[in-house]
Amino acid sequence: MEEQASSSEASSSSSSQSKPQVQPSLDDCLNLLRGKRDEQRLAGLLLVTKFWNKDDHASIRKVYDAVGPQFLHRLLLNGMGKGIDVGGNNRDVYLQLSITLLSAFCRVPQIAASENMVTKIPLIVETMSKEPGSPIIEDCYEYLFLVSTANEEGVKTLYKSGGLNVLASQLMILPDGSHMIELAMRLVQIIVSKLPSENVYSEYPTDLSMVVSAVAKQFAVLQNSLKFEALYLLSAILSNRYSAPVYDALRLMGNDVWSTNMRIGIVAILQNRVAPSHKLQALFLAECVISIVGEGWLIGEMNLTGSQVSLPADRCILLVLESSRVEIAVFLNDLAYLKYEAFKAPSNKENILLKQSNLGVAFSLVEKIIKLISSFGGEESAANAVINERTFTKLISGLNETIGVILDYLRDAKEHGQMKGNDLLAAVRVIGSYLAEAPDSCKDKVTELLAYMLSIEGEDELSPFYSIRCLLPMLCQITLKTGGCKILVSSGAFREVVGYLIALIEQINYTSEDNGSIFLACDTILNLLLKRGQIKFPLDDPSFIRLLAALSHWPEGMDDVSIIMMASSICSLILDLTSEEALLNHPDFTSGNISSLSKLIERSFGMCGQDLISDDAKAEVDLFQIITSAYSSWADRFPRIRQAIESSGSFRFRHVS
């Protein structure tokens, strides 16, 4: 018996050694999970994590139903040191096991959307804030992402739990291109897209600026699809209408690393073969960055830390201009087709608005480049050291070509009777900004379209205003020469300038921008009047009579020397075109206006006599000489004005220079 037993045992032992060990089945785990004691459940959970497939949602659901949400909650609390069983060396095990399980369970959308999962978000956020370098962090990110995408309450709970603050701080230290940084970026994207922007941007501007800085690094260093996610997240944050506090926070950062990283990332997008939508988004982002740090950002170093690769400092401005030019040509062509050929299509209006919006960004970038180029050659221009003649020539050539394309678009609009549109107004704005610096560019087209451009209205305007404001710097420049004055007079465009000036000075209050426009309009009209003998000037044009009346009242109640001298000089030149008798017979002029003119010119003489014009105020001195010279010419034709001035004794200062 003993031999048989021994033989049987030997046979059994040999048999067991030859057979592989049986792995526990899902049913074995489920039986343990349904046990009454925690030890059984823990054993079942430890077993199930070793063999289950995280994509097998049916099996995950069975495990979740078997273990129950209450036990999971207790396990998480114990792992965090908040449960009943807070002692021992098992806390780390409990914490890792609970979060691994929660992350896995949330792969089932119905579980992720449940209230039980949403209510655990604050605990997960707290764990992340206390364990930034722990191996469980990746599962924490998985959990937060799955719950936040499955249930809108999850996003709200994440935000209220300080999730944005935790994400911002950890984005700075997570490994470049890691799955964790990908999830962190997506969580930020969910927060800024799903929650009220007015709250998020006002409550967490510093955290959002930290996010921008961290994501900008990923945008610069990555060369995979995550680079595009970084691009769209940065654009979403910075292009929001409530992003001003974030802009301020970025300006307060102690270095410009984030903006350099932006430049590197944007250049990489623009110089490579990527989808047109990605290039357009890169231009959107470039416009945002320039709004924060200024146009000088377009020129600068592009060296990644630790990298031997270096790009020329002018690469960014050249790429941004070239890409903007391409977009402008495409959008103008598309808009012309939609407006004039496919106008009956049902989705036409939405397409036009979208393309106008995109066009506005490209226009804005071109304007910023024009502004930067206008500073070249100045003593304080940093661009002088890095922009050579070849690059400058490329920029000017590209701008000339694009301005020509825009003028062609306006000519097409004119031929179709289009006088109103934000796209037309934006086109005029770009043309005006460039021609203010290069007034002789595209001269024939500008001459042909000048009157039309001055008559263009924005969608919400009742009469032309902003188009005139945009073109005033250019008009002031071209009227310094006789040829420019002839263009303004022959086209009748001077009447638009006169009407604009009257509208501004008759306002009760006007802004500093209005003030600048007023003096540009005054200088333009002054240039015309000073060259009246060299051009065919309409001596009896009623617009000047209305301007004379408006200017006579403008300085009333003011002590500003520049306003008094400018108004008096223009009035003096207009008076030289007519006579007192003719004025009093004009329906737009009254005897009260004569009295106001007398007081105005008397004040200008008096100011010089009281030494209110400083020796270095050359502009005012020049204006005074215009006034005295004109007065000598027309004084005999205006007896009432002459009598008022000479009786005051002011005219004895007419020879002061």
C-alpha positions in Angstrom: 0.0 0.0 0.0 2.8 2.2 0.9 4.6 1.3 -2.4 1.3 2.0 -4.3 0.8 5.2 -2.4 4.4 6.2 -3.0 4.0 5.2 -6.7 0.7 7.2 -6.9 2.2 10.2 -5.3 5.2 10.0 -7.6 3.0 9.7 -10.6 0.8 12.5 -9.4 3.8 14.7 -8.7 5.2 13.9 -12.1 1.9 14.7 -13.7 1.5 18.0 -11.9 5.0 19.1 -12.9 4.3 18.3 -16.6 1.1 20.4 -16.7 1.1 24.2 -16.8 -0.3 26.2 -13.9 -4.0 27.1 -14.3 -4.5 30.9 -14.5 -7.5 32.3 -12.5 -10.5 32.9 -14.6 -12.7 36.0 -14.6 -15.4 34.0 -12.8 -12.8 33.1 -10.1 -12.1 36.9 -9.7 -15.8 37.7 -9.6 -16.4 35.2 -6.9 -13.6 36.8 -4.8 -15.0 40.2 -5.5 -18.4 39.2 -4.2 -16.9 37.9 -1.0 -18.0 39.3 2.3 -14.6 40.1 3.6 -12.4 43.0 2.3 -9.4 40.6 2.1 -11.3 38.5 -0.5 -12.2 41.6 -2.5 -8.6 42.9 -2.4 -7.4 39.6 -3.6 -9.9 39.6 -6.4 -8.9 43.1 -7.5 -5.2 42.3 -7.4 -5.9 39.2 -9.6 -8.1 41.0 -12.1 -5.6 43.8 -12.7 -3.1 41.2 -13.9 -5.0 39.7 -16.8 -8.0 41.8 -17.8 -8.2 43.6 -21.1 -8.9 47.3 -20.6 -10.7 47.4 -24.0 -13.1 44.6 -22.9 -15.9 46.8 -21.7 -18.2 43.9 -21.0 -15.7 42.3 -18.6 -14.9 45.6 -17.0 -18.6 46.2 -16.3 -18.9 42.8 -14.6 -15.9 43.5 -12.4 -17.3 47.0 -11.5 -20.7 45.6 -10.6 -19.2 42.9 -8.5 -16.9 45.1 -6.4 -19.4 48.0 -6.1 -18.7 51.7 -5.9 -18.7 51.8 -2.1 -15.8 49.5 -1.7 -13.8 51.5 -4.3 -14.5 54.7 -2.5 -13.3 53.2 0.8 -10.2 51.9 -0.9 -9.4 55.3 -2.3 -9.9 57.0 1.0 -7.6 54.5 2.8 -5.0 55.0 0.1 -5.2 58.8 0.7 -5.0 58.3 4.5 -8.5 59.5 5.0 -10.2 56.2 5.7 -10.7 54.2 8.8 -7.7 52.0 8.1 -5.1 54.7 7.8 -2.2 53.0 9.3 0.2 50.3 8.1 2.4 50.1 5.0 -0.4 49.4 2.6 -1.5 53.0 1.9 0.6 53.3 -1.3 -0.7 50.0 -2.5 -4.3 50.9 -1.8 -3.8 54.3 -3.5 -2.2 52.9 -6.6 -4.7 50.0 -6.9 -7.8 52.2 -6.4 -6.7 54.8 -9.0 -5.6 52.1 -11.5 -9.0 50.5 -11.1 -10.9 53.8 -11.3 -9.1 54.7 -14.5 -9.8 51.3 -16.0 -13.5 51.3 -15.1 -13.9 54.8 -16.7 -13.1 53.3 -20.0 -16.7 52.2 -20.0 -18.6 55.5 -20.9 -21.6 54.7 -18.8 -19.4 54.2 -15.7 -17.3 57.3 -16.5 -20.5 59.4 -16.7 -21.9 58.1 -13.4 -22.3 60.4 -10.4 -20.1 58.1 -8.4 -17.2 58.9 -10.7 -17.9 62.6 -10.9 -17.9 63.0 -7.1 -14.4 61.4 -6.8 -12.8 64.1 -9.0 -11.9 66.4 -6.0 -10.1 63.4 -4.4 -8.1 62.7 -7.6 -7.2 66.4 -8.0 -6.0 66.4 -4.4 -3.9 63.3 -4.9 -2.3 64.8 -8.0 -1.4 68.0 -6.1 0.3 65.9 -3.4 1.9 63.3 -5.6 3.3 65.2 -8.7 6.0 62.7 -9.4 4.1 59.5 -8.5 3.7 56.6 -11.0 -0.1 56.9 -10.5 -0.2 60.4 -12.1 -0.8 59.0 -15.6 -3.9 57.0 -14.3 -5.1 60.2 -12.6 -5.0 62.0 -15.9 -6.7 59.1 -17.7 -9.5 59.2 -15.1 -10.0 62.9 -15.2 -10.1 63.0 -19.0 -12.5 60.1 -19.3 -15.0 61.5 -16.7 -14.8 65.0 -18.1 -15.5 63.9 -21.6 -18.4 61.6 -20.5 -20.3 64.1 -18.3 -20.4 67.9 -18.4 -20.7 67.9 -14.6 -17.3 66.3 -14.6 -15.7 69.4 -16.2 -17.5 71.7 -13.8 -16.3 69.6 -10.8 -12.8 69.5 -12.1 -12.8 73.3 -12.4 -14.3 73.9 -9.0 -11.8 71.5 -7.4 -8.8 73.7 -8.6 -8.1 71.4 -11.5 -6.8 74.2 -13.7 -4.3 75.2 -11.1 -3.0 71.6 -10.8 -2.8 71.2 -14.6 -0.9 74.5 -15.0 1.7 73.6 -12.4 2.2 70.1 -13.7 2.4 70.9 -17.4 5.6 72.7 -16.6 7.3 69.5 -15.4 5.7 66.7 -17.4 8.0 64.9 -19.9 7.9 66.4 -23.4 5.5 64.6 -25.7 4.4 62.2 -23.0 0.9 60.7 -22.9 0.4 62.6 -19.6 1.1 66.0 -21.2 -1.3 65.1 -24.1 -4.1 64.4 -21.6 -3.3 67.5 -19.6 -3.5 69.6 -22.7 -6.8 68.0 -23.7 -8.2 68.7 -20.2 -7.3 72.4 -20.5 -9.0 72.4 -23.9 -12.2 71.0 -22.4 -12.2 73.6 -19.6 -11.7 76.6 -21.9 -14.2 75.3 -24.5 -17.0 74.0 -22.2 -17.1 76.5 -19.3 -18.0 80.2 -19.3 -15.0 82.1 -20.6 -15.8 85.2 -18.6 -15.3 83.2 -15.4 -12.3 81.1 -16.4 -10.2 83.9 -17.8 -11.0 86.3 -14.9 -10.4 83.8 -12.2 -7.3 82.0 -13.4 -5.3 84.4 -15.7 -2.0 83.4 -14.1 -2.6 79.7 -14.4 -3.7 80.1 -18.0 -0.5 82.1 -18.7 1.5 79.2 -17.2 -0.4 76.8 -19.5 0.5 79.0 -22.5 4.1 79.0 -21.5 4.3 75.2 -21.0 2.3 74.3 -24.2 4.4 76.8 -26.2 7.4 74.6 -25.4 5.6 71.5 -26.7 4.6 73.5 -29.8 8.3 74.3 -30.4 9.9 70.9 -29.7 7.4 68.3 -30.9 7.4 67.0 -34.4 4.2 64.8 -34.3 0.5 65.2 -34.3 0.6 66.6 -30.8 2.2 69.7 -32.2 -1.1 70.5 -33.9 -3.0 70.0 -30.7 -0.7 72.4 -29.0 -1.3 74.9 -31.9 -5.1 74.7 -31.6 -5.0 74.9 -27.8 -2.8 78.0 -27.8 -5.1 79.6 -30.4 -8.2 78.8 -28.3 -6.7 80.4 -25.2 -5.3 83.5 -26.7 -8.0 84.3 -29.3 -10.8 84.3 -26.7 -12.6 87.6 -26.3 -12.0 87.5 -22.6 -8.2 86.8 -22.8 -7.0 90.3 -21.8 -6.1 89.2 -18.3 -4.0 86.3 -19.7 -2.2 88.8 -22.0 -1.4 90.9 -19.0 -0.1 87.9 -17.1 2.1 86.9 -20.0 3.6 90.4 -20.3 4.6 90.2 -16.6 6.6 87.0 -17.1 10.3 87.6 -16.4 11.5 86.2 -19.7 10.5 85.8 -23.3 11.1 82.1 -23.6 7.4 81.4 -24.2 7.2 83.9 -27.1 10.5 82.5 -28.6 9.0 79.0 -28.5 5.9 80.4 -30.2 8.0 81.8 -33.0 9.8 78.5 -33.4 6.6 76.5 -33.6 4.9 79.0 -36.0 7.8 79.0 -38.3 7.9 75.2 -38.3 4.2 75.1 -39.4 4.5 77.8 -42.0 7.7 76.5 -43.7 6.5 72.9 -44.0 4.0 71.0 -46.0 1.0 70.9 -43.8 -2.8 71.3 -44.3 -3.9 74.9 -45.2 -6.1 75.0 -42.1 -3.0 74.5 -39.9 -1.2 77.3 -41.6 -4.1 79.6 -41.2 -4.3 78.7 -37.5 -0.6 79.5 -37.1 -1.3 82.9 -38.6 -4.1 83.4 -36.0 -1.6 82.5 -33.3 1.0 84.8 -34.6 -1.5 87.7 -34.6 -2.3 87.0 -30.9 1.4 86.9 -29.9 2.1 90.2 -31.7 -0.8 91.7 -29.8 0.8 90.7 -26.6 4.5 91.5 -27.2 4.5 93.8 -30.2 5.6 93.7 -33.8 9.3 93.2 -32.9 8.5 89.6 -32.2 8.4 88.9 -35.9 12.2 89.3 -35.9 14.3 87.3 -33.5 16.3 84.2 -32.6 15.0 80.7 -33.1 17.3 78.4 -31.2 15.9 75.5 -29.2 17.6 74.9 -25.9 20.3 72.3 -26.4 19.8 72.2 -30.2 22.5 73.0 -32.7 20.0 74.1 -35.3 19.6 77.8 -35.8 17.3 79.7 -38.2 17.9 83.2 -39.5 16.3 85.9 -37.4 14.3 87.3 -40.4 12.7 83.9 -41.2 9.6 84.5 -39.2 8.7 87.9 -40.7 9.3 86.6 -44.3 7.1 83.5 -43.7 4.3 85.4 -42.0 4.2 87.9 -44.8 4.3 85.3 -47.5 1.6 83.2 -45.9 -0.6 86.2 -45.2 -0.3 87.3 -48.8 -1.3 83.8 -50.0 -4.3 83.8 -47.7 -5.4 87.3 -48.7 -5.3 86.4 -52.4 -7.3 83.2 -51.8 -9.9 84.9 -49.5 -10.4 87.9 -51.8 -10.9 85.6 -54.7 -13.4 83.4 -52.7 -15.3 86.5 -51.5 -15.6 88.0 -54.9 -17.0 84.7 -56.2 -19.5 84.3 -53.3 -20.7 87.9 -53.5 -21.0 88.4 -57.2 -21.5 84.9 -58.7 -22.8 82.5 -56.1 -24.9 85.0 -54.1 -28.0 82.8 -54.3 -26.5 79.8 -52.4 -28.3 79.2 -49.1 -25.1 78.9 -47.1 -23.5 81.9 -48.8 -23.9 84.4 -45.9 -22.2 82.1 -43.4 -19.3 81.4 -45.8 -18.9 85.1 -46.4 -18.7 86.0 -42.7 -16.2 83.2 -42.1 -14.0 84.2 -44.9 -14.2 87.9 -43.9 -13.1 87.0 -40.4 -10.2 85.0 -41.7 -9.3 87.7 -44.1 -9.3 90.2 -41.2 -6.5 88.2 -39.4 -4.3 88.2 -42.6 -4.9 91.9 -43.1 -4.0 92.6 -39.4 -0.7 90.8 -39.8 0.2 92.7 -43.0 -0.6 96.0 -41.1 1.7 94.9 -38.2 4.5 94.1 -40.7 4.0 97.6 -42.3 4.2 99.2 -38.8 7.4 97.3 -38.1 9.0 98.2 -41.4 8.1 101.8 -40.9 10.4 101.8 -37.8 13.4 100.5 -39.9 16.2 103.0 -39.9 15.2 104.6 -36.6 17.9 104.8 -33.9 15.9 102.6 -31.5 15.0 100.0 -34.1 16.4 96.6 -33.1 15.5 95.3 -36.6 18.4 97.4 -38.1 20.9 94.8 -36.8 19.3 91.8 -38.4 17.4 93.0 -41.5 19.6 93.4 -44.5 18.9 95.1 -47.7 17.9 91.9 -49.5 15.3 91.0 -46.9 14.0 94.6 -46.9 13.6 94.5 -50.6 11.7 91.2 -50.4 9.3 92.7 -47.8 8.6 95.8 -49.9 8.1 93.8 -53.1 5.7 91.5 -51.4 3.7 94.3 -49.9 3.5 96.2 -53.2 2.1 93.2 -54.9 -0.5 92.5 -52.2 -1.6 96.1 -52.1 -2.1 95.9 -55.8 -4.3 92.7 -55.3 -6.4 94.5 -52.7 -6.9 97.5 -54.9 -8.1 95.2 -57.7 -10.6 93.7 -55.3 -11.9 97.2 -54.5 -12.1 98.0 -58.2 -14.2 94.9 -58.7 -16.4 95.9 -55.8 -16.8 99.4 -57.3 -17.9 97.9 -60.6 -20.5 95.8 -58.8 -21.8 98.9 -57.0 -20.7 97.7 -53.6 -20.2 100.6 -51.2 -20.8 98.9 -47.8 -19.0 95.9 -46.2 -16.5 95.2 -43.4 -14.2 93.5 -45.9 -14.1 96.6 -48.0 -13.4 98.8 -45.0 -10.6 96.4 -43.8 -9.1 96.6 -47.3 -9.1 100.4 -47.2 -7.4 100.2 -43.7 -4.6 98.1 -45.0 -4.1 100.3 -48.1 -4.1 103.4 -46.0 -1.5 102.1 -43.5 0.8 101.1 -46.4 0.4 104.2 -48.5 1.0 106.4 -45.5 4.6 105.0 -45.6 4.8 104.6 -49.4 2.5 107.3 -50.8 3.7 106.8 -54.4 3.0 103.1 -54.6 0.3 101.9 -57.0 -0.3 105.6 -58.0 -2.6 105.0 -61.0 -4.9 102.6 -59.1 -5.0 104.8 -56.1 -5.9 107.9 -58.2 -8.7 105.9 -59.9 -10.2 104.6 -56.7 -9.5 107.3 -54.2 -13.0 108.9 -54.2 -14.6 105.4 -54.0 -12.4 104.3 -51.1 -13.4 107.5 -49.2 -17.0 106.6 -49.7 -16.9 103.0 -48.3 -18.9 102.3 -45.2 -18.6 99.5 -42.7 -21.6 97.2 -42.1 -22.8 99.2 -39.1 -22.0 102.7 -40.4 -24.6 105.1 -41.6 -22.1 107.2 -43.5 -18.4 106.9 -44.4 -16.2 107.6 -41.4 -13.6 105.0 -40.7 -12.5 104.7 -44.4 -11.6 108.4 -44.3 -9.8 108.0 -41.0 -7.8 105.1 -42.4 -6.7 107.1 -45.5 -6.0 110.4 -43.8 -2.3 109.7 -43.1 -1.8 108.9 -46.8 -3.8 111.9 -47.8 -1.7 114.2 -45.6 1.4 112.7 -47.2 0.4 113.1 -50.8 -0.9 116.6 -50.4 2.6 117.8 -49.5 3.1 117.7 -53.2 1.1 119.6 -55.9 0.4 116.3 -57.7 -1.3 114.9 -54.7 -3.4 118.0 -54.2 -4.5 117.8 -57.9 -5.7 114.2 -57.3 -7.7 115.2 -54.2 -9.3 118.1 -56.0 -10.0 116.5 -59.4 -11.6 113.5 -57.8 -13.7 115.6 -55.5 -12.3 113.5 -52.6 -11.5 116.7 -50.6 -15.2 117.1 -49.8 -15.1 113.8 -47.9 -12.2 115.1 -45.8 -13.9 118.4 -45.1 -17.1 116.7 -44.1 -15.2 114.3 -41.9 -13.4 117.2 -40.1 -16.7 119.0 -39.6 -18.3 115.9 -38.1 -15.4 115.4 -35.6 -15.0 119.0 -34.4 -18.8 119.3 -33.8 -18.7 116.4 -31.4 -19.1 117.4 -27.7 -16.4 114.9 -26.7 -13.8 113.2 -28.7 -11.1 110.6 -28.0 -7.4 110.9 -28.4 -7.7 109.0 -31.6 -10.2 111.5 -32.8 -7.8 114.3 -31.9 -5.1 112.8 -34.0 -7.5 112.4 -37.0 -8.6 116.0 -36.6 -5.1 117.3 -37.0 -4.4 115.0 -39.9 -7.5 116.3 -41.6 -6.5 119.9 -40.8 -3.0 119.4 -42.2 -4.5 117.8 -45.4 -6.9 120.8 -45.9 -4.1 123.2 -45.1 -1.8 121.6 -47.7 -4.6 122.0 -50.3 -5.3 125.7 -49.4 -1.6 126.6 -49.5 -1.3 125.2 -53.0 -4.6 126.8 -54.2 -2.7 128.9 -56.8 -1.1 125.9 -58.4 -4.2 123.8 -58.8 -7.7 124.3 -60.2 -9.3 125.0 -56.9 -13.1 125.3 -56.6 -13.2 128.7 -55.0 -17.0 128.7 -54.4 -17.3 125.1 -53.1 -20.0 125.2 -50.3 -18.2 122.6 -48.2 -15.5 125.2 -47.3 -18.2 127.6 -46.2 -19.6 125.0 -43.8 -16.0 124.3 -42.6 -15.4 128.0 -42.0 -18.5 128.2 -39.8 -17.6 125.0 -37.9 -13.9 126.1 -37.3 -14.9 129.5 -36.1 -16.7 127.8 -33.1 -14.3 124.9 -32.6 -11.8 126.6 -30.2 -14.5 128.3 -28.1 -13.9 127.6 -24.4 -10.4 126.1 -25.2 -6.9 127.4 -24.4 -5.0 124.9 -26.5 -2.6 127.0 -28.6 -2.3 124.3 -31.4 -6.1 124.2 -31.9 -6.5 128.0 -31.9 -3.6 128.5 -34.4 -4.7 125.6 -36.7 -8.4 126.8 -36.8 -7.3 130.4 -37.4 -4.8 129.5 -40.2 -7.3 127.4 -42.2 -10.0 130.0 -41.7 -7.6 132.8 -42.9 -6.8 130.8 -46.0 -10.5 130.2 -46.8 -11.4 133.8 -46.2 -8.8 134.7 -48.9 -11.0 132.8 -51.4 -14.1 135.0 -50.9 -15.4 138.3 -49.4 -17.5 139.4 -46.5 -20.4 140.3 -48.7 -20.3 136.9 -50.5 -20.2 135.1 -47.2 -23.2 136.9 -45.7 -25.2 136.1 -48.8 -24.4 132.4 -48.4 -27.3 130.3 -46.9 -24.9 128.3 -44.7 -23.3 131.4 -43.1 -24.6 134.1 -40.7 -23.5 137.4 -39.3 -22.8 135.5 -36.0 -20.2 133.5 -37.8 -18.4 136.7 -38.8 -18.3 137.6 -35.1 -16.9 134.2 -34.2 -14.2 134.5 -36.9 -13.2 137.9 -35.7 -12.7 136.5 -32.1 -10.8 133.5 -33.4 -8.3 135.4 -35.5 -8.0 138.1 -32.8 -7.1 135.3 -30.3 -4.4 134.0 -32.6 -2.8 137.4 -32.9 -3.1 137.9 -29.2 -1.4 134.6 -28.3 1.7 135.6 -30.2 1.6 139.0 -28.6 1.4 137.4 -25.1 4.4 135.1 -25.9 2.1 132.1 -25.5 3.9 130.5 -28.5 7.3 129.1 -27.4 10.4 129.6 -29.5 10.7 125.9 -30.3 7.1 125.5 -31.3 7.9 125.8 -35.0 4.5 124.5 -36.2 2.7 127.2 -34.4 5.1 129.9 -35.6 4.6 128.7 -39.2 0.8 128.8 -38.7 1.1 132.4 -37.4 3.0 133.4 -40.5 0.2 131.9 -42.6 -2.4 133.9 -40.7 -0.7 137.2 -40.9 0.1 136.8 -44.6 -3.5 135.8 -45.4 -4.9 138.6 -43.3 -2.9 141.2 -45.2 -4.4 139.8 -48.4 -8.1 139.8 -47.4 -8.4 142.4 -44.7 -9.9 145.1 -47.0 -12.6 142.6 -48.1 -13.7 141.9 -44.5 -14.2 145.3 -42.9 -16.0 143.9 -39.8 -13.2 141.5 -39.0 -10.5 144.0 -39.7 -12.2 146.6 -37.4 -12.5 144.1 -34.6 -8.9 143.0 -34.8 -7.4 146.4 -35.2 -9.5 147.9 -32.4 -8.1 145.3 -30.1 -4.5 146.1 -30.9 -3.6 142.5 -31.7 -2.6 143.1 -35.3 0.6 144.9 -34.3 2.1 141.4 -33.7 1.6 140.3 -37.2 5.4 140.5 -38.1 6.5 138.4 -35.2 8.3 135.2 -36.3 
